[in-house]
């Protein structure tokens, strides 16, 4: 398993690098084929993003993962692949290349793969824009989805996830010389600051109306073109996390109701809900099965976890397919310098998945 993990981790697969994704998809396809009895997948490109899919018979169980990572090409130099003292490190090792290795080894332990569908996408980290339709279509035809994203702390399974909305707010102002005639300009940066403060003031009331757990976070901002020019344009990215669909709709209405504060400024609001919340009801029966299975295998108690991060499991649950997430690696540090996997847990998680898939087919 560690040899296979090294093969995936050392093939870098930054989401924004389509050539790297194509190389990574070939490695995933070859590794999966070797472990799945020689079965070759469908490797296909959607808008430059490469995905990998296997289908065995009439699918009842969808196994879902992704091979893209948040790590830019060259990250291996600062974060090289390594295994020491039972800890594997490297870009994407936890999120979620170890999950893919565990999945392939788990399925290799089944006498038959009939009824299994596998989808490994190439754009999960950036919103699954090219794969969402396929994910939802497959989920509608299956009785269960098992997601190989990494576990929550301590190996807990992810039984609920917040929904995600993403917005791009552009402020249109008017340029002017900041020394000669600043009064003739409309400062887009100042208007953007007003909008950020307005959002900050509105969110507490929103949380009071829709319940705790809603967050609205300004992330990437830019404004202006020169130090002596009143900015004519400013941009803001917003990351919104919500516990319920009602909260997601309320935040959307709030953001679309924003109005400019400066005379002559104009707002352009793009984006909206990206992933619906994964409600605990969608995981309840599958989690109970996983707990019973783990006890039978002597793997110790499994715990549930509600997390703020989203995955493609949000999409499968959103179309009504029972979904259990976090079945992948046990470790920590997703997207961070300390990303790592506890290697001793990899065979255990693979065994659990083998028996879950066997029970669900």
C-alpha positions in Angstrom: 0.0 0.0 0.0 2.8 2.4 0.8 4.4 1.7 -2.6 1.2 2.6 -4.3 0.8 5.6 -2.1 4.2 6.9 -3.1 3.3 6.4 -6.8 0.3 8.7 -6.4 1.8 11.3 -4.2 5.0 11.7 -6.3 2.8 12.3 -9.4 1.7 15.9 -8.5 -1.8 16.9 -9.5 -2.6 20.5 -8.8 -6.2 21.3 -9.7 -5.3 24.2 -11.9 -2.7 22.3 -14.0 -4.6 20.3 -16.6 -1.5 18.6 -18.0 -0.6 17.4 -14.5 -4.1 16.2 -14.0 -3.9 14.2 -17.2 -0.7 12.5 -16.0 -2.2 11.8 -12.6 -5.3 10.3 -14.1 -3.2 7.9 -16.1 -1.3 6.8 -12.9 -4.6 6.4 -11.1 -6.1 4.4 -14.0 -3.0 2.1 -14.1 -2.9 1.5 -10.4 -6.6 0.8 -10.2 -6.5 -1.6 -13.2 -3.7 -3.6 -11.6 -5.6 -4.0 -8.4 -9.0 -4.5 -10.0 -8.2 -7.6 -12.0 -7.0 -5.7 -15.1 -10.3 -3.8 -15.6 -9.5 -0.7 -17.6 -11.4 2.5 -16.7 -12.9 5.2 -18.8 -10.5 8.1 -18.7 -12.1 11.2 -20.0 -11.6 14.9 -20.3 -14.3 17.6 -19.5 -13.2 21.1 -20.3 -9.6 20.1 -19.8 -10.1 18.3 -16.5 -9.4 14.5 -16.5 -11.6 12.1 -14.6 -11.4 8.3 -14.2 -14.4 6.0 -14.0 -15.0 2.2 -13.6 -18.4 0.6 -13.8 -19.1 -3.1 -13.0 -22.5 -4.4 -13.9 -25.5 -2.4 -12.8 -24.2 -0.1 -10.1 -25.7 -0.1 -6.6 -22.8 1.4 -4.7 -20.8 4.5 -5.8 -17.3 4.9 -4.5 -16.3 8.5 -4.8 -12.9 10.2 -4.7 -10.7 12.8 -6.4 -7.1 12.8 -7.5 -6.5 16.6 -7.7 -4.8 18.5 -4.8 -4.4 22.1 -3.6 -0.6 21.8 -3.9 1.0 23.7 -6.8 3.4 21.8 -9.0 6.9 21.8 -7.4 5.5 21.3 -3.8 7.3 18.0 -3.6 10.6 19.9 -3.2 9.5 21.5 0.1 7.3 18.6 1.1 9.0 15.5 -0.2 7.4 12.0 0.0 8.6 10.3 3.2 7.6 7.5 5.6 9.1 7.6 9.1 7.8 6.3 12.5 4.5 5.2 11.0 3.8 8.6 9.4 3.6 9.2 5.6 4.0 12.7 4.3 3.8 14.5 1.0 1.5 16.9 -0.9 -2.0 15.4 -1.1 -1.1 12.3 1.0 -4.0 12.8 3.4 -6.4 14.7 1.1 -6.9 12.3 -0.5 -4.4 10.0 -2.2 -4.2 7.5 0.7 -8.0 7.2 0.4 -7.6 6.1 -3.3 -5.0 3.5 -2.4 -7.2 2.2 0.4 -10.2 2.0 -2.0 -8.3 0.0 -4.6 -6.9 -2.4 -2.1 -10.3 -2.8 -0.4 -12.0 -3.7 -3.7 -9.2 -6.1 -4.6 -10.4 -8.1 -1.6 -13.9 -8.7 -3.0 -14.6 -11.9 -5.0 -16.7 -9.8 -7.4 -17.1 -6.2 -8.3 -20.5 -6.5 -9.8 -22.7 -3.6 -8.7 -19.8 -1.2 -8.0 -19.2 2.1 -9.6 -16.0 4.1 -9.0 -15.5 7.8 -9.9 -12.2 9.6 -9.3 -12.6 13.2 -10.3 -10.0 15.9 -11.1 -11.6 19.1 -9.8 -13.1 18.5 -6.4 -10.8 21.0 -4.7 -12.1 23.8 -6.9 -15.8 23.1 -6.8 -16.3 20.1 -9.1 -17.6 22.3 -11.9 -16.9 19.8 -14.7 -17.8 16.7 -12.7 -20.9 17.7 -10.7 -23.4 16.6 -13.3 -21.8 13.1 -13.6 -21.6 12.7 -9.8 -25.2 13.5 -9.4 -26.3 11.3 -12.2 -24.4 8.3 -10.8 -25.7 8.9 -7.3 -29.3 9.0 -8.5 -28.9 5.5 -9.9 -27.2 4.1 -6.7 -28.5 3.0 -3.4 -25.5 4.3 -1.5 -22.4 6.5 -1.9 -19.2 5.9 0.1 -16.8 8.8 -0.1 -13.0 8.2 0.4 -12.2 11.7 1.7 -10.0 11.7 4.8 -11.5 11.1 8.1 -12.2 13.6 10.8 -9.8 13.8 13.8 -9.2 10.5 15.4 -10.6 8.5 12.4 -14.2 9.7 12.9 -16.5 9.3 9.9 -18.0 12.5 8.5 -21.7 12.1 8.9 -22.7 15.7 8.1 -21.1 18.6 6.3 -21.9 22.2 5.8 -23.1 23.5 2.5 -20.9 25.9 0.5 -21.7 29.0 -1.5 -19.1 31.0 -3.4 -19.4 34.6 -4.5 -17.4 37.0 -6.6 -18.3 40.6 -5.9 -17.0 43.2 -8.4 -17.2 46.9 -7.6 -17.2 49.3 -10.5 -16.2 52.8 -9.6 -14.5 55.6 -11.6 -10.8 56.3 -12.0 -9.3 59.7 -11.5 -5.9 61.1 -10.7 -5.5 60.8 -6.9 -3.4 64.0 -6.6 -4.9 66.3 -9.2 -8.6 65.6 -9.0 -9.5 62.7 -6.6 -13.0 64.2 -6.1 -13.8 63.2 -9.7 -13.3 59.6 -8.9 -15.4 56.9 -7.3 -13.2 54.8 -5.2 -14.0 51.1 -5.7 -11.7 50.0 -2.9 -13.6 52.3 -0.4 -16.9 50.9 -1.7 -15.6 47.4 -1.3 -14.7 48.2 2.3 -18.2 49.4 3.0 -19.6 46.1 1.6 -17.4 44.0 3.8 -18.4 45.9 6.9 -22.1 45.7 5.8 -21.8 41.9 5.5 -20.1 41.7 8.9 -22.9 43.6 10.5 -25.6 41.5 8.9 -24.3 38.0 9.6 -25.1 38.0 13.4 -28.8 38.6 12.6 -28.7 36.0 10.0 -27.3 33.4 12.4 -30.0 34.4 14.9 -32.7 33.7 12.3 -31.3 30.5 10.8 -29.3 28.9 13.6 -25.6 28.7 14.5 -23.0 27.5 12.1 -23.3 30.0 9.3 -20.1 31.8 8.3 -19.4 34.4 5.7 -15.7 34.9 5.1 -14.1 37.5 2.8 -11.1 35.7 1.2 -9.3 37.1 -1.9 -9.5 40.9 -2.5 -8.0 43.2 -5.1 -8.3 46.8 -6.1 -6.6 49.5 -8.2 -4.1 49.7 -10.9 -1.6 52.3 -9.9 -0.6 54.1 -6.7 -1.6 57.5 -8.0 -5.0 56.5 -9.4 -8.4 56.3 -7.7 -9.4 52.6 -8.1 -12.0 52.1 -10.7 -12.5 48.4 -10.0 -12.3 46.1 -7.0 -13.0 42.4 -6.5 -13.9 40.3 -3.5 -14.3 36.5 -3.1 -16.7 35.3 -0.4 -16.7 31.8 1.1 -20.0 31.0 2.8 -20.6 27.9 4.9 -24.1 27.0 6.1 -25.6 24.2 8.2 -28.9 24.0 6.4 -30.5 24.7 3.0 -32.6 27.4 4.6 -29.5 29.2 5.8 -28.0 28.9 2.3 -31.0 30.5 0.7 -31.1 33.2 3.3 -27.4 34.1 2.8 -28.0 34.1 -1.0 -30.8 36.6 -0.6 -28.8 38.8 1.7 -25.8 38.9 -0.6 -27.9 39.7 -3.6 -29.6 42.5 -1.7 -26.3 44.4 -1.2 -26.4 48.0 -2.6 -23.6 50.4 -3.2 -23.0 53.1 -0.5 -21.0 55.6 -2.7 -22.8 57.7 -5.3 -21.7 56.4 -8.8 -20.5 53.0 -7.6 -22.0 49.8 -9.0 -22.0 46.2 -7.7 -21.8 43.1 -9.8 -22.5 39.9 -7.9 -21.7 36.5 -9.4 -21.8 33.0 -8.0 -24.1 31.4 -5.5 -24.7 28.1 -3.8 -22.1 25.5 -4.8 -22.6 22.5 -2.6 -25.8 21.8 -0.6 -25.4 20.7 3.1 -24.9 17.0 3.7 -27.5 16.4 6.4 -26.9 13.7 9.1 -30.1 12.0 8.0 -28.3 11.0 4.7 -25.6 9.2 6.7 -27.6 7.7 9.6 -28.2 4.2 8.3 -24.8 3.8 6.6 -23.0 5.0 9.7 -24.9 2.4 11.8 -23.8 -0.3 9.3 -20.2 1.0 9.5 -20.3 0.9 13.3 -21.6 -2.7 13.4 -19.1 -3.8 10.7 -16.1 -2.2 12.6 -17.2 -3.9 15.8 -17.4 -7.3 14.0 -13.9 -6.8 12.5 -12.5 -5.7 15.9 -11.5 -2.3 14.6 -12.6 -0.4 17.6 -15.4 2.1 18.0 -16.3 4.5 15.1 -17.4 8.0 16.0 -19.4 10.4 13.9 -18.3 14.0 13.1 -20.0 17.1 11.7 -17.5 19.2 9.7 -17.4 22.6 8.0 -15.6 21.4 4.9 -17.5 20.2 1.9 -16.9 17.4 -0.5 -18.6 15.7 -3.5 -20.6 13.8 -0.9 -22.6 16.9 -0.5 -23.8 16.5 -4.1 -24.7 12.8 -3.7 -26.7 13.4 -0.6 -28.3 16.4 -2.2 -29.9 14.2 -4.9 -31.2 11.8 -2.3 -28.5 9.1 -2.2 -27.6 7.9 1.2 -24.0 9.0 1.7 -21.2 8.2 4.2 -18.1 10.3 4.0 -14.6 10.3 5.6 -13.9 6.6 4.9 -10.4 7.5 3.7 -7.1 8.1 5.4 -6.6 8.7 9.2 -4.2 11.5 9.8 -4.3 15.3 9.8 -3.2 18.5 8.1 -5.3 18.6 4.9 -4.0 21.5 2.8 -1.4 22.3 5.4 2.4 21.9 5.8 1.9 19.2 8.4 -0.3 17.0 6.2 0.2 13.4 7.0 -1.3 9.9 7.2 -0.9 7.3 10.0 0.1 4.3 7.9 -0.9 1.6 10.3 -4.5 2.5 9.8 -4.5 2.1 6.1 -5.1 -1.7 6.0 -7.7 -1.4 8.8 -9.7 1.2 6.8 -9.4 -0.9 3.6 -10.8 -3.9 5.5 -13.7 -1.8 6.7 -14.5 -0.7 3.2 -14.2 -4.2 1.8 -16.9 -5.4 4.1 -19.1 -2.3 3.7 -19.1 -2.6 -0.1 -19.8 -6.4 0.2 -22.8 -5.7 2.5 -24.2 -3.0 0.3 -24.0 -4.7 -3.1 
